[in-house]
Amino acid sequence: MSVDLQVSNKWGSVTVSSSARTGEPSAPGAPPAVTIVSPSTPGSLGFTWTAPADGGRAINQYSWEVRSGSWVVQQGTVNGSTLSQTVTGLPAGTYDVVVRARNSVGTGGWSPPTTATVS
C-alpha cells in the first residue's frame, strides 16, 4: 500500500510518500517436504526439510517428531537456521517423520509425514 501526503502553507508545499507492507505477519507455513537421508549406522535416521514461507517474520525454531503409529518415539527442536537432524537409538522398524516451524508470531502446522525404515 502506498500513501502520498501533500502539505501546503504560504511558503510552499511538500509531498511525502510512504509505502507500507499490507497484511499482518503470521505464523509460518508447514514445511512442504521432509527428505530421508541414508543413515551411517544401524538404529539411526537422518532427515532434512525444506523451509516453509516464514509468514513475514524470521523462523527461529523447528520442532521435529519421529512417530511409530500414534506414538511419538523421539522429538526435539533445533534453531531456525538448521534444516537437518539425525536421530539415533531407534529400534528397527518403520517410522513417520514430521517437522514444523515457529516464528515470533506462532507455530505453523506439521509437514506431511514422510515414512522411513530403520534397520
PyMOL CGO cylinders between C-alpha atoms (Angstrom):
from pymol import cmd
from pymol.cgo import CYLINDER

trace = [
    CYLINDER, 0.00, 0.00, 0.00, 1.26, 3.46, -0.83, 0.3, 1, 1, 1, 1, 1, 1,
    CYLINDER, 1.26, 3.46, -0.83, 0.21, 6.80, 0.70, 0.3, 1, 1, 1, 1, 1, 1,
    CYLINDER, 0.21, 6.80, 0.70, 1.00, 10.30, -0.58, 0.3, 1, 1, 1, 1, 1, 1,
    CYLINDER, 1.00, 10.30, -0.58, 0.57, 13.28, 1.72, 0.3, 1, 1, 1, 1, 1, 1,
    CYLINDER, 0.57, 13.28, 1.72, 0.77, 16.84, 0.43, 0.3, 1, 1, 1, 1, 1, 1,
    CYLINDER, 0.77, 16.84, 0.43, 1.16, 19.68, 2.91, 0.3, 1, 1, 1, 1, 1, 1,
    CYLINDER, 1.16, 19.68, 2.91, 0.84, 23.29, 1.78, 0.3, 1, 1, 1, 1, 1, 1,
    CYLINDER, 0.84, 23.29, 1.78, 1.20, 26.64, 3.51, 0.3, 1, 1, 1, 1, 1, 1,
    CYLINDER, 1.20, 26.64, 3.51, 2.11, 30.18, 2.48, 0.3, 1, 1, 1, 1, 1, 1,
    CYLINDER, 2.11, 30.18, 2.48, 5.77, 29.23, 1.96, 0.3, 1, 1, 1, 1, 1, 1,
    CYLINDER, 5.77, 29.23, 1.96, 5.08, 26.36, -0.44, 0.3, 1, 1, 1, 1, 1, 1,
    CYLINDER, 5.08, 26.36, -0.44, 4.08, 22.71, -0.47, 0.3, 1, 1, 1, 1, 1, 1,
    CYLINDER, 4.08, 22.71, -0.47, 5.74, 19.41, 0.26, 0.3, 1, 1, 1, 1, 1, 1,
    CYLINDER, 5.74, 19.41, 0.26, 4.67, 15.94, -0.83, 0.3, 1, 1, 1, 1, 1, 1,
    CYLINDER, 4.67, 15.94, -0.83, 5.67, 12.99, 1.32, 0.3, 1, 1, 1, 1, 1, 1,
    CYLINDER, 5.67, 12.99, 1.32, 5.27, 9.43, 0.05, 0.3, 1, 1, 1, 1, 1, 1,
    CYLINDER, 5.27, 9.43, 0.05, 5.29, 6.30, 2.14, 0.3, 1, 1, 1, 1, 1, 1,
    CYLINDER, 5.29, 6.30, 2.14, 4.74, 2.66, 1.39, 0.3, 1, 1, 1, 1, 1, 1,
    CYLINDER, 4.74, 2.66, 1.39, 3.78, 0.01, 3.89, 0.3, 1, 1, 1, 1, 1, 1,
    CYLINDER, 3.78, 0.01, 3.89, 3.52, -3.73, 3.83, 0.3, 1, 1, 1, 1, 1, 1,
    CYLINDER, 3.52, -3.73, 3.83, -0.06, -4.90, 3.60, 0.3, 1, 1, 1, 1, 1, 1,
    CYLINDER, -0.06, -4.90, 3.60, -1.30, -7.67, 5.85, 0.3, 1, 1, 1, 1, 1, 1,
    CYLINDER, -1.30, -7.67, 5.85, -0.21, -8.69, 9.29, 0.3, 1, 1, 1, 1, 1, 1,
    CYLINDER, -0.21, -8.69, 9.29, 2.66, -11.11, 9.96, 0.3, 1, 1, 1, 1, 1, 1,
    CYLINDER, 2.66, -11.11, 9.96, 1.54, -14.66, 10.66, 0.3, 1, 1, 1, 1, 1, 1,
    CYLINDER, 1.54, -14.66, 10.66, 2.86, -17.98, 11.86, 0.3, 1, 1, 1, 1, 1, 1,
    CYLINDER, 2.86, -17.98, 11.86, 4.96, -19.79, 9.25, 0.3, 1, 1, 1, 1, 1, 1,
    CYLINDER, 4.96, -19.79, 9.25, 3.52, -22.34, 6.89, 0.3, 1, 1, 1, 1, 1, 1,
    CYLINDER, 3.52, -22.34, 6.89, 4.13, -26.07, 7.19, 0.3, 1, 1, 1, 1, 1, 1,
    CYLINDER, 4.13, -26.07, 7.19, 7.41, -27.32, 5.74, 0.3, 1, 1, 1, 1, 1, 1,
    CYLINDER, 7.41, -27.32, 5.74, 6.43, -28.73, 2.34, 0.3, 1, 1, 1, 1, 1, 1,
    CYLINDER, 6.43, -28.73, 2.34, 8.68, -31.79, 2.43, 0.3, 1, 1, 1, 1, 1, 1,
    CYLINDER, 8.68, -31.79, 2.43, 10.88, -33.94, 4.65, 0.3, 1, 1, 1, 1, 1, 1,
    CYLINDER, 10.88, -33.94, 4.65, 13.58, -35.99, 2.92, 0.3, 1, 1, 1, 1, 1, 1,
    CYLINDER, 13.58, -35.99, 2.92, 15.11, -39.10, 4.49, 0.3, 1, 1, 1, 1, 1, 1,
    CYLINDER, 15.11, -39.10, 4.49, 18.88, -39.40, 4.09, 0.3, 1, 1, 1, 1, 1, 1,
    CYLINDER, 18.88, -39.40, 4.09, 20.79, -42.66, 4.37, 0.3, 1, 1, 1, 1, 1, 1,
    CYLINDER, 20.79, -42.66, 4.37, 21.89, -43.34, 7.94, 0.3, 1, 1, 1, 1, 1, 1,
    CYLINDER, 21.89, -43.34, 7.94, 25.51, -44.19, 8.58, 0.3, 1, 1, 1, 1, 1, 1,
    CYLINDER, 25.51, -44.19, 8.58, 24.81, -46.63, 11.44, 0.3, 1, 1, 1, 1, 1, 1,
    CYLINDER, 24.81, -46.63, 11.44, 22.05, -49.09, 12.31, 0.3, 1, 1, 1, 1, 1, 1,
    CYLINDER, 22.05, -49.09, 12.31, 19.35, -47.60, 14.50, 0.3, 1, 1, 1, 1, 1, 1,
    CYLINDER, 19.35, -47.60, 14.50, 19.85, -44.09, 13.19, 0.3, 1, 1, 1, 1, 1, 1,
    CYLINDER, 19.85, -44.09, 13.19, 17.71, -41.92, 10.96, 0.3, 1, 1, 1, 1, 1, 1,
    CYLINDER, 17.71, -41.92, 10.96, 18.79, -38.75, 9.19, 0.3, 1, 1, 1, 1, 1, 1,
    CYLINDER, 18.79, -38.75, 9.19, 16.39, -36.29, 7.62, 0.3, 1, 1, 1, 1, 1, 1,
    CYLINDER, 16.39, -36.29, 7.62, 16.30, -32.84, 6.07, 0.3, 1, 1, 1, 1, 1, 1,
    CYLINDER, 16.30, -32.84, 6.07, 13.43, -30.50, 5.31, 0.3, 1, 1, 1, 1, 1, 1,
    CYLINDER, 13.43, -30.50, 5.31, 12.55, -27.56, 3.13, 0.3, 1, 1, 1, 1, 1, 1,
    CYLINDER, 12.55, -27.56, 3.13, 11.94, -24.23, 4.87, 0.3, 1, 1, 1, 1, 1, 1,
    CYLINDER, 11.94, -24.23, 4.87, 8.33, -23.03, 4.56, 0.3, 1, 1, 1, 1, 1, 1,
    CYLINDER, 8.33, -23.03, 4.56, 7.08, -19.49, 3.93, 0.3, 1, 1, 1, 1, 1, 1,
    CYLINDER, 7.08, -19.49, 3.93, 8.04, -17.54, 7.06, 0.3, 1, 1, 1, 1, 1, 1,
    CYLINDER, 8.04, -17.54, 7.06, 4.80, -15.53, 7.45, 0.3, 1, 1, 1, 1, 1, 1,
    CYLINDER, 4.80, -15.53, 7.45, 6.69, -12.24, 7.39, 0.3, 1, 1, 1, 1, 1, 1,
    CYLINDER, 6.69, -12.24, 7.39, 8.85, -12.99, 10.42, 0.3, 1, 1, 1, 1, 1, 1,
    CYLINDER, 8.85, -12.99, 10.42, 12.10, -14.97, 10.59, 0.3, 1, 1, 1, 1, 1, 1,
    CYLINDER, 12.10, -14.97, 10.59, 11.77, -18.63, 11.57, 0.3, 1, 1, 1, 1, 1, 1,
    CYLINDER, 11.77, -18.63, 11.57, 13.53, -19.04, 14.92, 0.3, 1, 1, 1, 1, 1, 1,
    CYLINDER, 13.53, -19.04, 14.92, 12.89, -22.72, 15.67, 0.3, 1, 1, 1, 1, 1, 1,
    CYLINDER, 12.89, -22.72, 15.67, 11.91, -26.05, 14.14, 0.3, 1, 1, 1, 1, 1, 1,
    CYLINDER, 11.91, -26.05, 14.14, 10.30, -28.90, 16.07, 0.3, 1, 1, 1, 1, 1, 1,
    CYLINDER, 10.30, -28.90, 16.07, 10.52, -32.47, 14.80, 0.3, 1, 1, 1, 1, 1, 1,
    CYLINDER, 10.52, -32.47, 14.80, 8.93, -35.77, 15.77, 0.3, 1, 1, 1, 1, 1, 1,
    CYLINDER, 8.93, -35.77, 15.77, 9.66, -39.38, 14.87, 0.3, 1, 1, 1, 1, 1, 1,
    CYLINDER, 9.66, -39.38, 14.87, 6.44, -41.36, 15.20, 0.3, 1, 1, 1, 1, 1, 1,
    CYLINDER, 6.44, -41.36, 15.20, 5.50, -45.02, 15.22, 0.3, 1, 1, 1, 1, 1, 1,
    CYLINDER, 5.50, -45.02, 15.22, 1.78, -45.19, 14.57, 0.3, 1, 1, 1, 1, 1, 1,
    CYLINDER, 1.78, -45.19, 14.57, 0.18, -42.74, 17.01, 0.3, 1, 1, 1, 1, 1, 1,
    CYLINDER, 0.18, -42.74, 17.01, 3.19, -42.81, 19.38, 0.3, 1, 1, 1, 1, 1, 1,
    CYLINDER, 3.19, -42.81, 19.38, 5.90, -40.16, 19.42, 0.3, 1, 1, 1, 1, 1, 1,
    CYLINDER, 5.90, -40.16, 19.42, 9.15, -42.14, 19.71, 0.3, 1, 1, 1, 1, 1, 1,
    CYLINDER, 9.15, -42.14, 19.71, 11.55, -39.18, 19.74, 0.3, 1, 1, 1, 1, 1, 1,
    CYLINDER, 11.55, -39.18, 19.74, 11.13, -35.43, 19.46, 0.3, 1, 1, 1, 1, 1, 1,
    CYLINDER, 11.13, -35.43, 19.46, 13.26, -32.33, 19.61, 0.3, 1, 1, 1, 1, 1, 1,
    CYLINDER, 13.26, -32.33, 19.61, 13.89, -28.77, 18.50, 0.3, 1, 1, 1, 1, 1, 1,
    CYLINDER, 13.89, -28.77, 18.50, 16.64, -27.04, 16.53, 0.3, 1, 1, 1, 1, 1, 1,
    CYLINDER, 16.64, -27.04, 16.53, 17.33, -23.39, 15.77, 0.3, 1, 1, 1, 1, 1, 1,
    CYLINDER, 17.33, -23.39, 15.77, 15.74, -21.69, 12.79, 0.3, 1, 1, 1, 1, 1, 1,
    CYLINDER, 15.74, -21.69, 12.79, 18.84, -21.87, 10.60, 0.3, 1, 1, 1, 1, 1, 1,
    CYLINDER, 18.84, -21.87, 10.60, 19.08, -25.67, 10.89, 0.3, 1, 1, 1, 1, 1, 1,
    CYLINDER, 19.08, -25.67, 10.89, 17.35, -27.77, 8.21, 0.3, 1, 1, 1, 1, 1, 1,
    CYLINDER, 17.35, -27.77, 8.21, 18.50, -31.29, 9.17, 0.3, 1, 1, 1, 1, 1, 1,
    CYLINDER, 18.50, -31.29, 9.17, 18.58, -33.72, 12.07, 0.3, 1, 1, 1, 1, 1, 1,
    CYLINDER, 18.58, -33.72, 12.07, 19.95, -37.18, 12.87, 0.3, 1, 1, 1, 1, 1, 1,
    CYLINDER, 19.95, -37.18, 12.87, 18.22, -39.37, 15.42, 0.3, 1, 1, 1, 1, 1, 1,
    CYLINDER, 18.22, -39.37, 15.42, 19.95, -42.38, 17.00, 0.3, 1, 1, 1, 1, 1, 1,
    CYLINDER, 19.95, -42.38, 17.00, 18.92, -45.26, 19.21, 0.3, 1, 1, 1, 1, 1, 1,
    CYLINDER, 18.92, -45.26, 19.21, 15.86, -46.30, 17.22, 0.3, 1, 1, 1, 1, 1, 1,
    CYLINDER, 15.86, -46.30, 17.22, 14.83, -49.96, 17.14, 0.3, 1, 1, 1, 1, 1, 1,
    CYLINDER, 14.83, -49.96, 17.14, 14.46, -51.48, 13.69, 0.3, 1, 1, 1, 1, 1, 1,
    CYLINDER, 14.46, -51.48, 13.69, 11.08, -50.58, 12.22, 0.3, 1, 1, 1, 1, 1, 1,
    CYLINDER, 11.08, -50.58, 12.22, 9.08, -48.14, 10.16, 0.3, 1, 1, 1, 1, 1, 1,
    CYLINDER, 9.08, -48.14, 10.16, 8.62, -44.55, 11.31, 0.3, 1, 1, 1, 1, 1, 1,
    CYLINDER, 8.62, -44.55, 11.31, 6.95, -41.34, 10.18, 0.3, 1, 1, 1, 1, 1, 1,
    CYLINDER, 6.95, -41.34, 10.18, 8.90, -38.08, 10.44, 0.3, 1, 1, 1, 1, 1, 1,
    CYLINDER, 8.90, -38.08, 10.44, 7.23, -34.65, 10.67, 0.3, 1, 1, 1, 1, 1, 1,
    CYLINDER, 7.23, -34.65, 10.67, 8.61, -31.12, 11.15, 0.3, 1, 1, 1, 1, 1, 1,
    CYLINDER, 8.61, -31.12, 11.15, 7.04, -27.74, 11.93, 0.3, 1, 1, 1, 1, 1, 1,
    CYLINDER, 7.04, -27.74, 11.93, 8.36, -24.18, 12.11, 0.3, 1, 1, 1, 1, 1, 1,
    CYLINDER, 8.36, -24.18, 12.11, 7.99, -21.40, 14.68, 0.3, 1, 1, 1, 1, 1, 1,
    CYLINDER, 7.99, -21.40, 14.68, 8.48, -17.64, 14.43, 0.3, 1, 1, 1, 1, 1, 1,
    CYLINDER, 8.48, -17.64, 14.43, 7.74, -14.73, 16.77, 0.3, 1, 1, 1, 1, 1, 1,
    CYLINDER, 7.74, -14.73, 16.77, 4.04, -14.81, 15.81, 0.3, 1, 1, 1, 1, 1, 1,
    CYLINDER, 4.04, -14.81, 15.81, 3.37, -18.52, 16.39, 0.3, 1, 1, 1, 1, 1, 1,
    CYLINDER, 3.37, -18.52, 16.39, 3.84, -22.13, 15.33, 0.3, 1, 1, 1, 1, 1, 1,
    CYLINDER, 3.84, -22.13, 15.33, 2.94, -23.46, 11.90, 0.3, 1, 1, 1, 1, 1, 1,
    CYLINDER, 2.94, -23.46, 11.90, 1.41, -26.80, 11.01, 0.3, 1, 1, 1, 1, 1, 1,
    CYLINDER, 1.41, -26.80, 11.01, 3.22, -30.12, 10.71, 0.3, 1, 1, 1, 1, 1, 1,
    CYLINDER, 3.22, -30.12, 10.71, 4.76, -31.13, 7.41, 0.3, 1, 1, 1, 1, 1, 1,
    CYLINDER, 4.76, -31.13, 7.41, 3.21, -34.06, 5.59, 0.3, 1, 1, 1, 1, 1, 1,
    CYLINDER, 3.21, -34.06, 5.59, 4.61, -37.26, 7.17, 0.3, 1, 1, 1, 1, 1, 1,
    CYLINDER, 4.61, -37.26, 7.17, 7.50, -38.97, 5.44, 0.3, 1, 1, 1, 1, 1, 1,
    CYLINDER, 7.50, -38.97, 5.44, 7.96, -42.69, 6.08, 0.3, 1, 1, 1, 1, 1, 1,
    CYLINDER, 7.96, -42.69, 6.08, 11.38, -44.17, 6.80, 0.3, 1, 1, 1, 1, 1, 1,
    CYLINDER, 11.38, -44.17, 6.80, 12.60, -47.68, 7.54, 0.3, 1, 1, 1, 1, 1, 1,
    CYLINDER, 12.60, -47.68, 7.54, 15.33, -48.12, 10.14, 0.3, 1, 1, 1, 1, 1, 1,
    CYLINDER, 15.33, -48.12, 10.14, 17.42, -51.31, 10.21, 0.3, 1, 1, 1, 1, 1, 1,
]
cmd.load_cgo(trace, "trace")
